[in-house]
């Protein structure tokens, strides 16, 4: 999958935040010449979230990584220890003419549990928290509105605990995390955790899924 907007880092010691901010300054907050936008989301293990969103129409690229913490260039082991402040996240480049930010959030809300604090199923820790790292005022307002609508509709029995917070940093995960689900279909975690999420996506959002994944 090509990545025309995001900088793919060949060396992890290079800060993705620096690359993104330089690019963002040149393109005026998600309004770039290629007409694509960026969303940064945390909703549990990034093996799961990457598998979900790579099946959605209009998604140009996805990078699994770490966002929202204080440690620069963290490793997977450091993040798993729960001491970096980072959440396992994905950064999505998408075409808003094909799939809107609102649609991305709709899928986000309904393919994880936004009511469990620092936990998704058996994955427990602050690194598995639910969060939306907004890139501009419009994303902030859209995220808050979508959360409030869900609360009003009582979609969930418990209150939503998802953080809606400004984007500060994002560090690309190690290469072996990329396309994990596609490479390890037979792994127990994929069978028991990711497969049900993908099936839910297909059932609820079939019209939004790329045909080859149906």
N, C-alpha and C positions, 0 to 999 in steps of 0.2 A: 504494500500500500504506500503510495508516494506521499511525501510530506512537503508541500510547496511553501508552507508558511512557517511551521515550527522549525527551529534549529535542532537537528538530531545531533546529539553530543556523542562523539567518538571517545572522549575522555571524560570520565565521571567527575574528575576533580575540577572541571570547568563548571561554573555556576550557571544553571539553567535560568535562574532569576535574572542574571545580568543579560543573557541573550534575549530573554523575553522582553525585559524592560527597554532595551535598545530598540528592538523591533517595534514594540508598542508605541514608543515615542515617535517613531518615524511614520506610523500608520494611524495615529490619532484614535486610540481606544477602540479597537475592533472594527474600524472603518478603513480597511486596507484595499489596495487596488484589485485584489483577487476576490473581493466581496465575500470573504469568509470571516467567521467570528470564532472566538475562543470561549470555552466553558471549562471550568475546573471544579470537579465534584469529588466528594468522598462519601461512599456508601458501602463500606465494608471492604473485604479483600479485593484488591485490584485485579486479581485473576478473574473474578466474577464480573466486575463492572466493565472491564475491557471486552469480555465475551459478549455481553449484552449490547453495548453500543456499537461494536464493530458490525453488527447485523442491521443497523438502522440506516435507512436511506438518508443521503445528504451528509453523512459523516465522512470527512475527507481523510482524517488521520486521528489516531489515538495513541497517547503515550502514558504508560503506567508510571507512577512516581510518588513522591512524598511532598506534602504541602502543609503549610500552616505552622511549622515548628520554628525552633530557634537555632538548631544545629545546622551548619552549612555542610552540603554534600554528604548527607548521612548514608550509611550502609543499611541494608535490609536488616541485619542483625541488630544494629543500633535502634532502628525504628521499632522492631519487635520487642525490644527491652522496655519500651514505653517511656524513655527518658529524653526523647528529642523534641517532643511536642508536635511532631509531624503526624499526619494521618495518611494512610494509604489512599492514594487519589488517582484520578485519571485526568489528563488534559486533552480536551476534544477540540479539534478544528472542524467546523461544520459550515455548510452552506445554508444561510437562513432562508433562502428562497425555496429550498427543498424541505428542510426541517427547521422549525422555529425553536428559539430558546424555550418557549413555553412548552412545546412538545417534548423537548429533551428533559425538562423538569417533570413533566407528567410521567414519563417513563422512569425517571429517577425515583420519584415518590413511590411508585407502585412495584418496583422490583427490589426493594429492600424494606426493612422495618425502621422507619424514622422515629419510633417511639421508645426505642431501647437505648439508654445512655451508654456510650462507649462499648457497644456490643452489637454483633450481628450473629445470631445463632450461637455456635460454640466458639466463635472468634471473639475474644474478650480483651479489652484494653483501649486506651485513648486513641491508639493508632487505627482503630476500627470505628471511630465515631462518624456520625452522619454530619456532613457539612457541605455548604455551597459557598465557594470562594468567588464572590462577584468581582467582575472586572470594570464595571462602570455603574453609573447611577441607574440606568435602565435595567440592567441585570438585577441590581439590588431590589428595585421596586417590583420587578416581575417575580422574583423569588419570594418576597414577603407576601405579595398578593396571592400567589399560588398556595403558600403555606396556610394563610388565613382562610382561603376558600375551603381547603381540606378540613380545617378545624370547624368551620361553620357547618359543613356537611356531615360532620361526625363520621368521617371515613374510617378513622381508627378509634378504638375504645379508649386508648390512653393519649395523653398529650404528645404532640410532636416536639422532639428535643433537638432537631437539626439546627446546627449553627448556620447563620447567614452572616458572613464576615468578609471584609475586604481581602482581595487577593494580595499576598505579600511575597510568596516565593513558591517555587516548584522545582524539584530536583528529579531528574529522570532516573527511574529504577535501573538496576542491573539488567543486562541484555537477556538473561535467562528467564526473566519475568514476562517478556514480551511475547504475545500470542501463546501464552501458557496453555490455555484451554484447547486451542487447536492442535497443539503439539502433544498433549497428554490426555486425550479423551478417555483413556482407560484407567486413569489414576482414580483412586477412591474418592478424593476430594472433589474431583470433577463430576463423578457419578452422583454423589450424594448431595453436593452443595450447589454446583454450577448448573447441572442439567435441569433441575426444577426451575431455576430462574430463567433459563433460556426457553423452556417450554411455556412459562408464564408470558414471556415476551411475545412468543409466537401466537399464543391464544388471544391475548388482549390487544396486541398491536400488530396483527398480521399485515394490515395494509401499509404499515410503516417499515416493514422489513424488506431488505434487499432480496429479490427473488431467489438467488442462488442459495440462500440460507433457509428457505422455507422447506 
